[in-house]
Amino acid sequence: MGMEIVSVADLKLGMFVVEPDCPWTDLPFALQGFVISSPKQVDIFQSKCRFVHVDYSRSLNEHYRENKRERDAPLRAAPFARVATEDAAGRPQGRSAFTLRTVDEGLRTRRQRFLGFLQQQDGSEYARELSSELDFIEPRFDDFQHTLHNTFKHVEAEQNVDLRQVREGLHDMAGSLKRNPDALVWLLRLRQIDEYSFDHALDVAVYLLMLGSHIGWRGQRLIELGLAGLLQDVGKSQLPQELLTKAGQLSTDEQALVRSHVASSLEILFAHAHLSSEVLVIVSRHHERWDGSGYPRGLSGNQIGLGSEMAGLVDSFCAMLKHKPYRNALGHQGALENIYNQRNRQFNPALLEQFVQCVGLYPIGTLVELDSGEIGVVIQQNRVQRSRPRVLLLLDRQKEAIPGYKVLDLRDKSSQKLHVAQTLPPDAYGLSGDDFYLR
């Protein structure tokens, strides 16, 4: 077993503390059970306790020990540690392409400050509802990311997986989207994971849940759609990394190899996951296109199926929001324009219209540049005047950081002369998700 009682004198960074010998209420920690990430946390344990229970199967780096009894078992509900080990060059160890990073105390503080800011927004009922939903869904979203990361590790290692916890997470996400879709979209912009494949899978799943709900899908059908979005590209883990990151044009042979990931995904999922035929059909067809130009079978129109059409559309849209070796990321508006230009060709025009209505012109979390030259992030859509959202300013006209929370509501008379000039990728001008919470 990986659990041991350890003297607080022997505590080290990277150990996962499960339980102290004193009540958690005597300690100033928000979490009960976590990886030690700072000397200050060690000092607190040493000042309050004599011993703690350490789980080495959830500890990091040199403190990690495999739990032999569970080594060959399917994935269970055990939480995943929030930091991945790295080699001397800073690359993640092992086969997996996915990593997680620690959510530091400073970020938690900024999150809480931002929630307080939302609650005080001019008595806005919208702000209060968003704040309430963020407070509820954020820890569940973090848990879902950890579960999904662990699931991918098992799939890539060709081990059997139990997807019950993933489905439960998808139920949480679907419920949140129904109550207040802006909360989850905001968290997508601000998550702590920074790996293209993992980010993309999560984006696709959430946007598929959003689109499916928008057109009336409910219950198990909707959850299976989200599950397909999560898993549809797992076969890419079998491709050479240099092929996936190649900046130049692919040769015919390289293109065929990339396209083989669909068959690889199906092979892995057939062998190691218990999935419905609906999920497998979506995985097999999400690269088919409305005009028959897709792969692997060249299906067209109604041959593809609505779930697969949605998966292909969302997959393409989310890919455009990310940097690729051969092109820079597009802003939200640019990505919408790009796929809209493919209506009647790659994408079903009726479905595309529904998608545009679903995601809106400037969803929450979108980085925008005003025609004044100021840079801000959308904190509220205007459902009536979609081109005039509420914006939290981050940079002034000289692109210098603006301290504190300065909000412009483009619907107000005082802002009537201002307009959104363009949407930007989330890292434009060196900004990041953390900056949206502010320091």
N, C-alpha and C positions, 0 to 999 in steps of 0.2 A: 504493500500500500504506500501511497505518497504522502500520508499525513504523519507528522511527528510533533511532539512537544519540544519547544526550543526556548532556552533562556533568552530574555530580552537582551542580555549582554552579547549574544551571538547573532542578533538580527542584522541582516545585510540588505542593501538595495536589490530589488528583484525578487525577494521572497514574497509569497502570497500568504498573508495572514488571514486565517479563517475565523479564529476566535481567541480573544485575550482571556486571561484569568480574572479580569475585572469586568464589570458591565460596560457594554458599548456606550451607554449613556454617560459614563464618566469620561469619555474621550471625545474630542472635538472634531470627529470625522463625519462627513456626510454619508459615506458608504460603510456598510458592515461586511467586511471581506473584500480585500483589494491587494494589489501588488504595491509594495513599498517603493516609492519613487523619489524620496528626498530624505536627507539626513534629519530634517526637522521631524518627520514622521517617526523615525527611529527614536529620537530624543523623547518624544511624547510617550511612546510605549514604555521606554525605560524609566520614565518618571512616574508612571501610573501602575505598571504591572511588573510581575516577576517572570511569568512565562506566557507564551502564546502558542496556539496550534498553527503550524505552517503546513500548507499543502504543496508539496514539491512537484506534483503533476501539473500544477497551475502556476508554478514559479517560472522565472525567466533566466536565460543565459546559463551560467555555470550552476545555478541552483535547481534547474529543471531535472526531474527524474521521471521517467515514463512509468505510468501505473500499469504494471504487467498484466494485472487481471483484466484490464479493459483494453489492452493494446489491440487485440484482434476483434473487438466487439464493434457492432454498428454504432453510429453516432448517437450519443445520448444528450441529455439536456445540460450537461456540465458547462458552465460559462467559460469563455475563452479569455486568456490573459490579454491585457490591452496593449502590450508591446511585443513585437516580434524580434527574435534574435537576428543579428547581422554579422557578416564576416568583417575582416579587417578593412575591406574597401567600402564598407557601408551597404553591401548588397544583402538582401534577405537570404538566409541559409535555407537549404533544402530545395525541393523541387517546386514548391508552390510559388506562384507569381504574386500572391496576395499578402499584404502586411497590414498590421494595425499599429497605431501610435497612441501614446498616453494622452489622455485628456487632462492637461495640467490644471492645478488649482486656480491659476490666473484666468484661464478660459472659463472655468465654472463661475468664477466671480463676475466676469464680463457678461456671461449668459444671464445670471440673475439680475444684474444691473439693467440689461436690455429688457427683460421681462417686466421689471419695475417701470421702466420707461414706457412700455406699451400700455401698461395699466393706467398710466397718468395722461394718456393722450387725449386731452380736451374732452374728457368724459365720453370718448368714443366707445360705443357698444361693440363695434367691430374689433377695436384694439383689445378690449377686455376678453372677448371670446377667443381671439387669437392667442392671447397670453395664457388663458386657461387651458387651451388645447395643447399649446407648446409645453406647458408645465406637465401635462398628463402624458403626452406621447414621447417626449424626448428620451426618458430612460428606457422606454420600450423600444424605441428606434435604435438606441445604442445596443441593447441586448440582441435585437434582430440582426444588426451588423455582425456581432460576434458569432452568433449562431450560423449565419450565412458563411462567414469566413471559415469556420470550422467545417462546415459542410463541403465547401469547395476543396479544402485540403483533403478530405476523405475521397471525394470524387476523383481528384487529380491523381491520388495514390491508388486509384482503382480499388477502393475498399467500399464495402456495403454501407449505405447511409439510411438513417431513419429520418424521414422528412416531416414527421409530425410537428416538431418544434418550428420548422420553417413555415408550415401551413398556419400554425398558430400566430406566428409573427405577421404573416400576410393578412390574417383576419384582423389583427390590431391595426395594420396600415390601412386596410379598406375601411374600417370603422372610422378612423381619424379623417380620411378623405371625405367621407360622407358628412361628418360633423363640421369640418372646417378644412378644405383642401389646402389652404395657404400654409398651414402649420407644417405639414410634411414636405411640401415643396421648399419651404424655407430651410428645413433641416437638411435636405439634399444639397443645398448650396453650402452648408456650413459643416458638413461631416468631417471627421478626422482622418478618413482613409484617403490615400493618395496613390492609388494604383489604377491604371486605366481599365483593365478588365473587370476588376471588382466594382469600381465606380459605375461603369457602363451597365453591368448587370443589374445593379440596384436602381439606377435611373430608369432603365427599361421596365423593370417590374412595377415601379411606382407609377410611371406614366401610363402603363397598360391598365393598371387598376383604375386610374383616373378616367381613361378613355372608355374602358368597359363599363364603368358605372355611369358615365355620361350618356351612353347609348342604351342603358337599361339593363345591363347584365347584373345579376345578383347572386348571392350565395356561393355554392360550390363552383358553379361555372366561372364566376369572377375570380375566385381564388386559384383555380387551375390555370386561368389565363396569366395571372401574376407569376405563378410557379414556372410556367413555360418561359416567361420573360427572363427569369433568374437563370435558367439552366440552358437556354438555347445555344449558347456558345461555349459550353464546357469543353467541347472537342478541340478548341484552339490551344488547350494546354498540351496537346500532343504535337503541335507544330514547333519548328525551330524558332527561337526568340529572334534571331537575326532576320528571319523572313517577316515576322510580324512588325518589326521596327524598320524595315527597309524604306528608305526615302525615295528611291528612284522607281521607275516603272517596272512592274513584274513581268518576267518572261512568261511564255505560254505554259511551261512546265510549273513555274512557281505559282501562277494563277490557279492551275488545276490542283496544286497541293493545298493552297489556301481554301479552295472550295471543298476539299475533302473533309473539312472540319465538321460539316453537317453529318456525314456518315459516322465520323468519330464520336460526335455527341450522342447520336442514337445508340451506337454500340456501347458506350459507357453507361448510358442511362438504362438501357435494356438489362445490362448485366448487374448493375449495382443499386438501382433505385426502383421502387414499386410505383410506377406512374400510370395514369389513365391513358387510354388511347388518344383522348383529346389533346393532352399535353404533348405526346409524342408526334402527333400530326402537326401541331403548330411548330415544334422544333424542326421537323423535317421540311417544312414549307416556308419558313420565315424569310428566305432569300428569293422566293418566287416573286414575280412582278406582274402587275396588271396587264401589260402588253406582251407577256410571254418572254421577256428578255432576261428573266432571272434564272436561278439554278436551284437544285440539280436537275429538275425534270422539264423545265421550260413551260410550266403550267401558266395559264392566263385566265383573267376574268374570274367568273364564279367557280372555276375549278380549284382555286386556291383555298377558299373558305374564309369566312369573316375573321375568325380568330387569328389565322396566319397572316391575313392582310394587315390587321392591327399590329401584330408583332413586327412585321417588316417595316411598316411606316414608322412606328415608334423607335425601332432599332436605328433606322437611318437618321431620324431627327436627333436622337440623343448622341449619335456618333459625331454629328456636325458641331455639337456644343463643346467637343473636346479637341485638344491639340492632337494632330497626327504627325508622323514623321514627314509626310509629303505635303502638309498644309496646316495653317493655323486654325484655331477654333473660330467658329462663327458666333456672333451674339444671337440671342433668342430670335430677334426679328429677321436677321439674315438667314438663319436656319429655316424659319417658316417660309420665307420667300423662296428659298432654294427648293424645298419639297413641293411648294405650291406650283412652281414652274414645271414640275413633273406630273401634274394631274393629267389624267387620261393617257399617260404613258406608263410610268412606273407605278403610279398609285391610283386607286379608285377615287374618282373625283367626289363622290358623295361622302365617302368615309373621310376624305381629307377635309372637307368642309366641317364635318363634325369635330375633327381634331383641332382645327383652328379655333372653333367656338369653345372647345373644352379648355385649352391651355391659355387662351387669351393673348392679347398683344404684348402686355408687359406684366407677366406674373410676378408675384412676390419673390424677392431675391435677385431679380434681374438688375444687372449693372447698366446704367444708362448715362449718356452724355447729353446735357441740355444745350440748347442753342446759345446759351450764355457762356458755354465752355466749362461749366461746373459738372462734377461727376457725383453721382449718387446711386443709391440702391433703392429699388421699389419696395415699400413696406405695405402698400395697400393698392389693389387694383380699383379702378372706377368702373363698375359694371355697366353704367349708363354711358359715360364718355370714356371709352376704353383708351383713348390716346392721352388722357390727363390723369395719371396716377398720383398717389402721394409718395414723395421721395425723401429719403434720409440722405442729406448731403455728406459726402466724405472728403471731396477735394474741391478747392475753390477754382477760380478761373485760371490761376497760374499753376494749377495742379498741385497745390500745397495742401497738406492735411488740415481739415477743419476740426478743431477740438470740440468735444461735447456732442450733443444731439441737436442738430439743426434740421428742421423738417420744412419742406415746401409741399403744399397741396396745390397741384396745378389747376384745381377747380376754383380756388379762391380768386377773388377779383384782383388781389395784389399780385397774383402770378399769371394773369391772363396773357401777358406778352411772352411768357416762357413756353417752350415746347420741347419735347424729347427729340433730339436730333438723330440719335442712333442708339442701339443697344450694343453692349460691349461684352467680350469674353470676361469671365469672373476674375481673371488675373491681370486685367488691363491696368497699366500704370503701376504695376507692382503690388496691387491690392490682393488680398486673399480673403477667404471666408471669415477669418478671425477679425479682420478690420471691420466687418459688418456689425460685430458686437461692440467695437471700439475698445480702446485701452483705457 
